[in-house]
Structure formats: C-alpha cells, structure tokens
Amino acid sequence: MKDYPRIVVAPPGPKAREIVARQDRWASTSYPKEYPLVIARGERAMVEDVDGNRYLDFMAGIAVAATGYGHPTVVRAIQEAAGRFLHICGSDFYFEGFAALCERLAKLAPGPSQKRVFLANSGTEAVEGAIKLARHATGRPGLIAFLGAFHGRTYGGLSLTASKVVQRAGFAPFLPEVHHVPYGYRYRCDYCRGEPVCTMRCVTVIEDELFAKQVDPQSVAAIFVEPIQGEGGYVVPPPGYLKALRELCDRHGILLVCDEVQSGIGRTGRMFACEYEGIEPDVVLVAKGLGSGMPIGAIIAKQSIMKWRPGAHGSTFGGNPVCCAAALATLDVVERELLPNVAKLGERLLSGTRRLQEKYAAIGDVRGRGLMIGVEFVKDRATREPAPEIPHKLVERAFRKGLLLLGAGKSTLRLAPPLVVDEEDVDTALRIIDECLDELD
C-alpha cells in the first residue's frame, strides 16, 4: 500500500494557515486560489503539504507536472545545467541546449513540412508570438477563436480567450479584428445536439454566416483552436472537426494554429492531441508540460511561415538554458517511459468515470483522451442544465480526503494527473470521487 493519500491534520493545518495568511496579506488579489494547499514537497504523483498531509495529485499543477514532482532525470538535467551557467540570451547568442530543443520540437511536430521553433517563457507568450507571426506571414489582420477558448491573460491571448467573463472584465479594449465562433462542443451544440450524428455545422457556419455577413475571409490571418478545449471544460470535439477546420483554412489561405499548451506533450496519449485527426497545423503552441514545471513554451511553425526578419520577435529569458535542459529531459522521459502507458491508464480512468456516470444521475457527460478527461455535471440529464455547485463541492471535499482536483468550464471536473500515475493511483482517485459524490448525493 502507498503512503498517500494520508491526512494527519485537517487541512489547512497550523503551518499552512500561517503561510496562507501571509501570502494573502502581500500577494496580488488577482490570484484565484482553489483551496488552501500549501505544498512542501512532491514525489511522482504525491504532494506533501507543510503540515505533513500527503495528497494524490490529479491536477498536476494545472496539467504542468507531466513527469510528476521531482523526476530524477529532470532534476539531474536542471542541476547540471545550473552548474554550467544560469543564463545567456538565446535571442542574441548561441548554446547547445537551445539548438537541441529547437531541433527536437521541430522533428516532433505533426506533419511532413520542415519546421522552425521560437522558444518562449509560457503558453500565453507563445500565443502572443503566434498572433504576430500569423499577421506577419499573411499580411492579414483578422483572427478567429472559439467560445470557451482559453489562450492566456496577456492582451493578445486575452483577446482570443472567451472562457470566463472575469478574465476579460475591465480590460477592454482588446485587439481589433478578433472574432469568436462556437466550438465543436457536441454535448451542448446549438446546431445538432438533437441529431443522431454531428453535422459539422459548427464549422460550416464560419463560411455561411461569419464570412458571408461580417468578415471577408481574405482578411483573416489565422484560426486559433485548442484540439481539446482546456479551461472551457475539457471538451473533445467530434471526429473530423479539426480536419474540417484544416480544409476551411486551406480554401481561404488562412493559417491553422493549434494551441496545445494544455493538451500537448503526451497528455492525450500522443505527443500532440491534433495527431488523432491526422492533420498538420501551420503552427503548434506548447508550454505547460514541456518543462515539468520550469517556465518554457514554444511556437513550432512551418518553415514556409516562420520567415520573419532578425529582431522582429525576441525574448530575453525565452529558452533559458536551465529551462531548455528541463524540456529536453522531459521529452526524453515522456517519450521513453510514460507515453506508452498514458493511453492504457487513460482508458482505465475513462471507464471508471463512465461507471460513476451510470451510478450518479448528476453526471451528464464524460469525455477525454489519455489523461485529459472531463466529467460534466448537470441538474437534470434531460435539460442538461449545468450544475456548477457540484464540481465546486466535490473539489473541496476531495481535498479534505487527500485528492487534488480542479474544475473546468461551467460545471466540469477535470482529471489531469501527472503522467507518472499508475493503476493504483487511478483506482484510488476513482474511489475517493465516488465517496465524495455519495456524500453529496
């Protein structure tokens, strides 16, 4: 038996309360704390707080801790890189780790086209760069994104984001020429929810409505899409959705940008979620799981697109040598150790959540790929009215029992554990979720 989850003092304990009070006193009020977890250390999928409580982590620091906490291969790579030198600006100078990571990502990216890579500090910074790149490469101003999308909180990313009003309230005006359309959210589709199969109307409406009445497609630079929506509710679009978007983009000379910040680096059972559709995006964005917690992101683009002049885009810290080392080690661990098991464990987790759906009428939909699974709660299955209070209470109750969870979208529980979890971890998480739902029922 594992020595976690284990609650020795009701959280938050005395040490945790002291740190919580201290941080709340001095930190920005913008931080949306989920629950009073005060981490002291971690190992694989176990997180220990400052009071000695041990938790099973099924949120991975918001899908970041791909290799778990303190994977020895990643830690060793970080230590060795830090021992050599902490920084040199990759925008202006050269070092081997930068070259190696650009080459590795370019070769990993989907499709046969030659790729080039720009290294950034985060997902939202990668989005910002991709906006610039798309407009520069096409000479067009327009951008299309989706309702429910999350692309970050800096101004370009926020202009594309449309998942929660709190993220946008008070920050207008946003970038001009940004247009939002419905995502391929089959469970809540306004176009074909009652149809026996998806009609793909959510894609054709872009041409039939947006292009016909509001926007000349010749003025659109790019469509930004998450292959699986993250903050919007872990929404998996219907089969053929990304292919249909790819074909639409090709008809009008529009770039297809796949934001894989949350879904990439093995989380879905493949290195990139868009691989399930067999498409080649023009641009792929990664971050989160790429550095196992070290701050790094990347824009991976077709060489035919990434032709901007030296100085057109840069970053002082993007591609920091220690972060590059962490990313290279992370890719080694994911490819060689973890990826073969993600699909198997994901199927175990998906099957388990579907058994819970059979048991609890409040679960309206279960969807996901690999270790990226959404469980959507409703007040009534017939009306599908969202029940946001259920995942909120479930997350809080699970925390008290030693399981770390997060919500997503309006009424969805997201399951995104570190990729190092095993069958026992999956079964333990399902058991605790079952207990919590039984208590809430």
C-alpha positions in Angstrom: 0.0 0.0 0.0 1.2 3.5 -0.8 1.7 6.0 2.0 -0.7 8.5 0.3 -3.2 9.9 0.4 -2.8 10.5 4.1 -4.4 13.3 6.1 -2.8 13.7 9.6 -4.3 17.1 10.4 -7.4 18.6 8.8 -6.2 21.0 6.1 -5.3 23.7 6.2 -3.2 22.8 9.3 -1.5 25.4 11.5 1.6 25.9 9.3 -0.5 26.1 6.2 -2.8 28.7 7.7 0.2 30.9 8.6 1.5 30.8 5.1 -1.9 31.3 3.6 -2.4 34.4 5.8 1.0 35.8 4.9 0.5 35.3 1.2 -3.0 36.7 1.2 -1.6 39.8 3.0 1.1 40.6 0.4 0.2 38.9 -2.9 -1.9 40.4 -5.7 -5.7 40.0 -5.2 -5.9 38.6 -8.7 -4.7 35.1 -7.8 -7.8 32.8 -7.8 -6.9 30.3 -5.2 -8.7 27.0 -5.5 -8.2 25.6 -2.0 -5.6 26.2 0.8 -3.0 23.7 -0.3 0.5 24.8 0.9 2.9 22.4 -0.8 6.2 21.5 0.9 7.5 18.8 -1.5 6.3 16.3 -4.1 7.3 12.9 -5.5 5.8 11.4 -8.6 2.1 11.9 -8.1 2.3 12.6 -4.4 2.2 16.1 -2.9 3.0 16.7 0.7 2.0 19.9 2.5 3.8 21.8 5.2 1.8 20.0 7.9 2.7 16.5 6.7 -0.5 15.7 4.9 0.0 13.7 1.7 -2.2 14.0 -1.3 -2.8 12.2 -4.6 -2.5 14.8 -7.3 -4.9 14.6 -10.1 -4.5 18.2 -11.4 -0.6 18.3 -11.9 -0.4 22.0 -11.2 -2.9 22.6 -14.0 -1.5 19.9 -16.3 2.1 21.1 -15.9 3.8 18.4 -13.9 3.9 16.0 -16.7 6.7 13.9 -15.2 5.4 14.3 -11.7 7.2 16.1 -8.9 11.0 15.9 -8.9 11.6 13.2 -11.5 15.2 12.3 -11.1 16.1 12.6 -14.8 14.6 16.1 -15.0 16.1 17.2 -11.7 19.5 16.0 -12.7 19.3 17.8 -16.0 18.3 21.0 -14.2 21.2 20.7 -11.7 23.8 20.0 -14.3 22.6 22.9 -16.5 22.5 25.3 -13.5 26.0 24.3 -12.6 27.3 25.3 -16.0 25.6 28.7 -16.4 22.2 30.1 -15.5 21.5 32.4 -18.4 22.5 33.7 -21.8 20.0 35.4 -24.0 19.0 32.9 -26.7 17.7 35.7 -28.9 21.2 37.1 -29.3 23.7 34.3 -28.6 24.1 30.5 -29.1 24.3 27.5 -26.8 23.8 23.8 -27.4 20.7 23.2 -25.3 18.8 25.9 -27.3 19.8 24.4 -30.6 18.9 20.9 -29.4 15.5 21.8 -28.1 14.5 23.7 -31.3 15.6 20.7 -33.4 13.8 18.2 -31.1 10.5 20.1 -31.2 10.7 20.7 -35.0 11.1 17.0 -35.6 8.4 16.0 -33.2 5.7 18.3 -34.6 3.0 16.7 -36.7 3.2 16.6 -40.5 6.0 16.3 -43.1 6.7 20.0 -43.6 10.1 21.4 -42.4 9.6 23.3 -39.1 11.2 26.1 -37.2 10.9 26.9 -33.5 10.7 30.0 -31.3 11.2 29.5 -27.6 9.2 31.5 -25.1 8.6 31.6 -21.3 5.0 30.4 -21.2 1.9 29.4 -23.1 0.4 32.9 -23.3 3.7 34.3 -24.5 3.7 31.6 -27.3 0.2 32.7 -28.2 1.3 36.4 -28.4 4.1 35.4 -30.7 1.9 33.3 -32.8 -0.5 36.2 -33.3 2.4 38.4 -34.5 3.7 35.6 -36.7 0.3 34.9 -38.4 -0.3 38.6 -39.2 3.3 39.0 -40.4 3.2 35.9 -42.6 -0.1 36.6 -44.2 -0.3 40.3 -44.2 -3.9 40.0 -42.9 -5.2 41.4 -39.6 -8.2 39.1 -38.7 -8.2 36.3 -36.2 -10.8 33.7 -35.3 -11.1 31.9 -32.0 -13.8 29.9 -30.2 -16.3 30.4 -27.4 -15.0 28.6 -24.4 -11.4 29.1 -25.5 -8.5 29.9 -23.2 -5.3 31.3 -24.7 -3.9 33.2 -21.8 -4.3 36.5 -20.0 -1.9 38.9 -21.7 -3.6 41.2 -24.2 -3.3 39.2 -27.4 -4.1 35.9 -25.6 -6.9 37.5 -23.7 -8.4 38.9 -26.9 -8.7 35.3 -28.1 -9.8 34.0 -24.7 -13.6 33.5 -24.2 -14.0 31.1 -21.3 -14.9 33.2 -18.3 -16.0 36.8 -18.2 -13.9 37.5 -15.0 -10.8 37.1 -17.2 -11.9 39.9 -19.6 -14.0 42.2 -17.4 -12.5 45.7 -17.1 -9.7 45.2 -19.6 -11.2 46.4 -22.8 -10.4 47.4 -25.5 -8.9 44.2 -26.8 -7.1 43.5 -30.1 -9.3 44.5 -33.0 -10.4 42.1 -35.8 -10.8 39.1 -33.4 -14.0 37.0 -34.0 -15.4 34.2 -31.8 -17.5 31.3 -33.1 -19.0 28.3 -31.3 -16.6 25.3 -30.6 -17.4 21.7 -31.6 -19.0 21.1 -28.2 -21.2 18.1 -29.1 -22.9 17.8 -25.7 -24.1 21.4 -25.8 -24.1 22.1 -29.6 -26.7 24.7 -30.6 -26.7 23.3 -34.2 -27.0 19.5 -33.9 -27.4 18.5 -30.3 -30.6 16.6 -31.1 -29.2 14.9 -34.3 -28.0 11.3 -34.2 -24.6 12.3 -35.5 -22.6 15.5 -35.7 -23.5 17.6 -38.8 -20.3 19.7 -38.5 -22.5 22.8 -38.7 -20.2 24.4 -36.1 -17.6 24.6 -38.9 -19.7 25.3 -41.9 -21.3 28.2 -40.1 -18.0 30.0 -40.2 -18.3 30.3 -44.0 -22.1 30.5 -44.2 -22.5 33.2 -41.5 -19.3 34.8 -40.4 -17.7 35.0 -43.9 -20.9 35.7 -45.7 -22.1 38.5 -43.4 -19.3 40.0 -41.3 -15.7 39.2 -42.3 -14.0 38.8 -45.7 -12.1 35.5 -45.4 -9.2 37.2 -47.4 -8.7 39.4 -44.3 -8.3 36.5 -41.8 -4.8 35.6 -40.9 -5.4 32.6 -38.6 -7.8 30.4 -36.7 -6.6 29.6 -33.2 -8.1 26.3 -31.9 -7.5 24.0 -28.9 -7.6 20.4 -30.2 -9.3 19.7 -26.8 -10.6 22.8 -25.0 -9.0 23.1 -21.6 -10.4 25.8 -19.4 -13.6 25.6 -21.4 -14.5 22.3 -19.9 -12.1 19.6 -21.3 -14.2 19.4 -24.4 -13.3 16.9 -27.0 -14.6 17.9 -30.4 -16.4 15.4 -32.7 -14.3 13.3 -35.1 -13.4 15.1 -38.3 -13.7 18.6 -36.6 -10.0 19.5 -36.9 -9.9 18.1 -40.5 -12.9 20.3 -41.4 -11.1 23.4 -39.9 -8.0 22.4 -41.8 -9.9 22.2 -45.1 -11.7 25.5 -44.4 -8.3 27.2 -43.8 -6.8 25.8 -46.9 -9.7 27.1 -49.0 -9.1 30.6 -47.9 -5.4 30.8 -47.3 -5.9 31.0 -43.5 -3.3 29.6 -41.1 -4.5 26.9 -38.6 -2.9 27.4 -35.2 -3.3 24.5 -32.7 -2.9 25.7 -29.1 -1.6 22.5 -27.4 -0.4 24.4 -24.3 -2.6 22.1 -22.1 -3.2 19.1 -24.4 0.4 18.6 -25.7 3.5 16.8 -24.6 1.9 13.4 -24.2 -1.2 14.3 -22.1 -3.7 12.7 -24.5 -1.6 9.5 -25.2 0.1 11.1 -28.2 2.7 13.8 -28.2 0.1 16.2 -29.7 -3.7 15.9 -29.5 -4.1 17.0 -33.1 -2.4 13.8 -34.2 -5.6 12.0 -33.5 -7.1 13.8 -36.5 -4.1 13.2 -38.7 -3.7 16.9 -39.6 -0.7 19.1 -40.0 -1.3 22.6 -38.3 0.6 25.5 -39.7 1.6 26.5 -36.1 1.6 24.4 -32.9 1.9 26.0 -29.5 3.2 24.2 -26.4 4.1 25.1 -22.8 2.8 23.7 -19.5 4.0 20.1 -19.6 7.1 20.9 -21.7 9.4 21.7 -18.8 7.9 19.6 -16.0 7.3 22.9 -14.1 10.1 25.0 -15.4 8.9 28.1 -17.3 9.2 27.4 -21.0 6.9 27.5 -24.1 7.4 27.2 -27.8 6.0 28.2 -31.2 6.5 25.4 -33.7 5.7 26.6 -37.2 6.2 25.5 -40.8 9.4 26.9 -42.2 7.5 28.5 -45.0 5.7 30.6 -42.4 8.4 31.4 -39.9 10.3 33.8 -42.1 10.3 37.0 -40.0 13.4 39.1 -40.0 16.0 39.0 -37.2 14.8 41.4 -34.5 11.1 41.1 -35.5 10.5 39.0 -32.4 12.6 38.0 -29.4 12.8 37.2 -25.7 15.3 37.9 -23.0 14.5 34.8 -21.0 12.7 32.6 -23.5 14.8 29.4 -24.0 16.7 29.9 -20.7 19.4 27.3 -20.6 18.1 25.6 -17.4 14.6 25.5 -18.8 15.9 24.0 -22.1 17.6 21.3 -20.2 14.4 20.6 -18.3 12.4 20.4 -21.5 14.9 18.1 -23.2 14.9 15.8 -20.2 11.1 15.9 -20.0 10.7 14.9 -23.6 13.1 12.0 -23.0 11.0 10.8 -20.0 7.7 11.3 -21.8 8.7 9.5 -25.0 10.7 6.7 -23.5 9.0 6.0 -20.2 5.5 7.5 -20.0 3.8 7.8 -23.3 3.2 4.0 -23.8 1.2 3.9 -20.6 -0.9 7.1 -20.9 -3.4 5.6 -23.3 -3.9 2.5 -21.2 -4.2 4.4 -17.9 -6.5 7.0 -19.6 -8.8 4.2 -20.7 -8.9 2.9 -17.2 -9.7 6.3 -15.9 -12.3 6.9 -18.6 -14.0 3.6 -18.0 -14.1 4.3 -14.2 -15.7 7.7 -14.7 -18.3 6.2 -17.0 -19.2 3.7 -14.3 -19.7 6.6 -12.0 -21.9 8.2 -14.7 -24.1 5.1 -14.5 -24.3 5.4 -10.8 -24.9 9.2 -10.4 -27.5 11.0 -12.4 -25.7 14.3 -11.8 -23.0 13.2 -14.3 -24.3 14.3 -17.7 -21.2 13.7 -19.9 -17.8 12.0 -19.7 -15.2 12.7 -22.4 -11.5 12.7 -22.8 -8.4 11.3 -24.3 -5.5 9.8 -22.4 -5.1 11.5 -19.1 -7.2 14.5 -20.0 -10.7 13.7 -19.0 -13.7 15.9 -18.3 -16.7 14.9 -16.2 -19.6 17.3 -16.7 -22.3 17.7 -14.0 -25.9 18.7 -14.7 -29.0 19.3 -12.6 -31.1 17.2 -15.0 -29.9 14.9 -17.8 -32.9 15.8 -19.9 -32.4 19.5 -19.9 -28.6 19.4 -19.4 -28.8 22.4 -17.2 -25.3 22.9 -15.7 -24.7 22.2 -12.0 -21.6 24.3 -11.1 -22.1 23.8 -7.4 -21.4 20.0 -7.7 -17.8 20.1 -9.0 -17.1 23.0 -6.7 -18.2 21.0 -3.6 -16.6 17.8 -5.0 -13.2 19.5 -5.4 -13.3 20.9 -1.9 -14.5 17.6 -0.3 -11.8 15.6 -2.2 -9.1 18.0 -1.0 -10.1 17.2 2.6 -9.8 13.5 1.8 -6.4 13.9 0.2 -7.2 14.1 -3.5 -6.2 17.2 -5.5 -8.7 18.1 -8.3 -9.7 21.1 -10.3 -12.8 22.2 -12.1 -13.1 23.5 -15.7 -15.7 25.3 -17.7 -19.0 26.0 -16.1 -19.7 22.6 -14.4 -17.0 20.2 -15.3 -14.5 18.3 -13.2 -11.1 18.0 -15.0 -8.9 14.9 -14.4 -5.3 15.7 -15.5 -2.9 13.8 -13.2 0.9 13.7 -13.8 1.7 11.2 -16.5 3.5 9.1 -13.9 0.4 7.8 -12.2 -0.2 4.1 -12.1 -3.3 1.8 -11.9 -3.4 2.1 -8.1 -3.4 5.9 -8.3 -6.2 5.8 -10.8 -8.3 3.4 -8.8 -7.7 5.4 -5.6 -8.8 8.6 -7.3 -12.0 7.0 -8.6 -12.7 5.6 -5.1 -12.4 9.0 -3.5 -14.5 10.7 -6.1 -17.1 8.0 -5.7 -17.1 8.6 -1.9 -17.5 12.3 -2.3 -20.3 12.0 -4.8 -22.1 9.6 -2.5 -21.8 12.0 0.4 -23.1 14.8 -1.8 -26.0 12.8 -3.3 
